[in-house]
Amino acid sequence: MTSAALDTPERFAFGENWSRFLRVLDEERIREAERSLQDMLGVTRLDGKRFLDIGSGSGLFSLAARRLGASVHSFDFDPQSIACTAELRRRFFPDDSAWTVQRGSVLDESFVASLGTHDVVYSWGVLHHTGAMRRALEHAARAVAPGGQLFIAIYNYQHYYSRVYTTVKRAYVRAPAPGKWLIAAAYIALQAGKGLFRDVFTLRNPLTRYSDKKRMRGMSMYHDWIDWIGGYPFEPAKPEEIFDFYRTRGFVLDRLITCGSGQGCNEFVFRRSA
């Protein structure tokens, strides 16, 4: 189940961050997660659909898909992330045979093949953290049933900044606990300061920025900041690279949301040819 790319001490502990996120998870965040799936996939319900959550993290989107009626298979390489997903299943769908939670790696070809194909394959902000993104993209593609959808988000490539971010992220995961706190504090102060400056300049209420983040997929600004600064391995890509990769494998683009030339993830919904 493990792989050389994932079996390395130089990895961010995503599960620790997600376990803290569960403390602030509420009904409003869950509904926002549901709405983001409905909007990007162009559906109101997922009844009768098989939903594969690659890198389930907190389990929020597995929960959202299950509440929308899908049968869900969640997996993650990080044991603490799996514990988070299992906890949400316990809270909201105890003993539910239509929601499976399992540890596994998207880089493990035989493991992914054993899961079969699904109507919706979802992997938001995960495949670029595997240390072997192209292999992860390939295996995710194979998990999509003919006519099914693939919903992924991949960090945007920024020529100079991507190299800087890679260096900072690597430094963060290598640092002892005090060093991690210092790096995270500096990054959060920088981001908060930039946001405050923009808000004051545009006469916007600074508190709106935090409520807006909650309305974006039900996420938390603080936990996203920690995820960003620590997210290593890190492999960004240009939107056209992802588009070309899947076009040559029989996928068509249903939906695309980019972050322009800025920092963040580009979101793609592809459909596999029948």
N, C-alpha and C positions, 0 to 999 in steps of 0.2 A: 504493500500500500504506500510505502514511502518512496521518495525519489531523491536522487542526488541534489537536484536543484532546490528542493524544499528542506532536505535534511541538513541544515546548516545553522550554527549558533547565531549567525548574522541575520537574524530575522526579527521584525517587530512583533511584539506579543499582542496581536490584534484582539485575542480573546479577553485579555485583562481589560482593555478599553471597552469592549462590548458589555462585559459584566457590569461595569459602572454605568453604562448607558441604560441598562435595564432598570436602574433605580429611578430614572426620570420618564420611563415609558408610560404613557397613559392612553386613554381612548382616543384623544384628539390626534396623537401621533400615529396611531394605528389606522385611523380613517384617512389621514393624509397619505400614508403608504398605499392604502387601497386605491385612492384616487390617482396616484402617480402610475400605478399599474394599469388602471382603466384607461387613462389618457394615452399613455405610450403604446399600449397594445391595441387601442381602439375597440375596447369591449366594455360592457357593463357588468358582465358576469363571466366566470370561468367554469361553470358547471360542465362536468364531463371531460374536462381537460386534464392532461397529465402535465404537471409543473415540476421541473427540475431546478433546484436552487443550488448553483455551484458556488461554494464559498458562502455559506448561509450567514456567517457572522453572528449578529445578535439574534437572528431568527425572525426579525420583524417582517421581512417580505415573504418568508415562508408562511407566516401567520396571516398576512394580508391575502395571499393567494388562496389559502385554505378557507378563509372567511368568505372569499368570493366564489367558493364552490369547487375549486380544483382539488384533485388528489395530488399530494405533494411529496416529493422525495428531496430531503435536505442533506447536503454533506459539506464537510469542511475538513481541512487538514489540521487546524488548530484545536486541540482538545477542549480548551476553555470556550471557544466559539461553539463547539458542539454542545457543551454543557448549557450555554445560553439558549440555543435553539431548543434543546430538550426541555429546558425550564419553561419556555413559552408554550410548548406543546402540552406540558403538564398543567399549566395554568388555564389554558383556553380550550384544549381538545384532549383531555386525558383519555388514555386507552383508545385512541382513534386509529383505526386500521388504515385510514386514508392519508395518514401523515407519517412518513418514515424519516427518522433522523439517524445518520450514519457518519462515521469518520472515514475519510478517504481523500485521495489526491486527484485533482484534475489532470495531473501529469502522468498518472498511472493508466496507461492505455487499456489494460485488461480490466481494471476496476471500472472505468467509465463504460466500456463495452458491456460489462455485466449488468448495467443499469437499463439497457435497452434505449429506445428512443421516446421522446416526449413531445407534446404539442407546444409547450412553451419551455424554453431553456433560458434561465435568468442568471446573470452573473454581473453584478454591478460593482465596479471598482475592485475586482479580484484578480483577473487574469494577468494584469501587469505587475502583480506582486509575487508571482510564482518563481521568478528567476529564469523562466523559459517560456516567455509569452507566446511565441508563435506555436509552440507545441500545445500550449493551453488553448489557444484559439482554435487549433485544428481539432482537438478532442471535444471541445464544446460544440463544434459544428456537427460532428458525427453523432451527437446525442439528440439532434433535432429530427423529428419525424418528417417525412415528405409533407409539404404544405404547412409545416409548423413554423413557429416564430423563435427567433433568437434575440434576446434583449440583453445587450452588454453596455458597459461604460468603461472607457479606457482613458487614462490620463493624456492630456493634450501635450504634444511635443512643442517645446519652446527652445530654440537653438541654444542660446546662452544659458537661460535660466534652468533648463532641464539638467545641465551638467552641475550647476550650483546646487540644485535641490538634491541630486544624487549624492553629492559629497556631504551635505548636511544630514541627510537621512542616515547615511552610513555611519557618520560620526555619532548620531543619536543612539543607534542600536549598539554601538561599541562602547559607549560611555557607561561608567558606573552610575548608580542611582542619583547622586548629587549632580553629576554632569547632565543627566537627562532632564532634571528639573530646571537647570540653568538654560539649556537649549530650548526647552519647551516654553519657559517663561519669556525668553527673548523673542521667540517667534510669535507667541500670543500677544505680547505687548506691541510688536510691530504691526500685526494684523489689526488689532483693536485700534491702534493709533491711526492707521491708514483709513479704517472705516469711519472713525470719528471725524477725521479731517474732511472726508467726502461728505458726510452728513451735515456738518456745520456749513461747508461751502455751498451745499445745495438746499440749505434750510430744512433739512429732513430731521424728524425725531430720531435720535440715535437708537432708542429702544426698539424702533420698528425693525431694525436689521435683525435682531434676535428673534422676534416673532415671525419674520419672513422666513428665517432658516427653518423654524419648526414647520412652516407650511411647505417646505421643499422636501418631499418624501418622508416627512415625519422625523427628520433628523435633528441633532443637537449641535449647535455651533461649536461648543467647547470640545465635544467628543470628536467632531470632524477635524478640528484643529490638531488634536493629539494624533488622530489617525494619519493626517497629512504629514506632520513633522516626523513621525516614526515609520511611515510606510515604506519599508525596505525589505526585499528587493524592489526596484523601481524601474519600469521600462515604459516610457511614454511613446506615443505614436501620433503621426499626423492623421487626420480624418481620412484622407485619400488612401493611405496605406491600409487601413482597416477595410475600407470599401473595396479596394482592389483584391485584398486577400479573400474576402467572401464571395465576390462576384465570380472569381475563377473557380469557385467550388459550388456553383449553382444556386447562389442566394441572390435575392433582389432586396433592395432597400425600401422598407416601408416607412420609416420615420428616422429623422436625424435632428438632434439638437447639439449644436457646438457651443463652446465657450469662446469662440472667436480666436484671438491670438493670446488669450489670457491663461491664467492658472486654473486648473480644474479638469473635469472629465467631459469628454464628448460622449453623447448617448446615441446608440444605434439600435434600431429594431429591424432585423432582417427576416425575410421569409424564404424558406427553402422550397425550391421548385418541386412540384409534385412528381 
